[in-house]
């Protein structure tokens, strides 16, 4: 894929971020059943909290370039 990726057509795309990946996981009833409903619910809850923590953090770049100080 690294050398010839530009020649591949109709390849499935991976989610661009963790939230999109979690949404895809949540929509996949077969995967959730295979992993276990209880595990899946706990995993999704934990990872959504992790995502919220990540997105609530301002990076140094954001502070320097987006905030009026």
Long-range contacts (C-beta under 8 A, 24 or more apart in sequence): 18-47, 18-50, 18-51, 18-54, 19-48, 19-51, 22-47, 22-48, 22-51
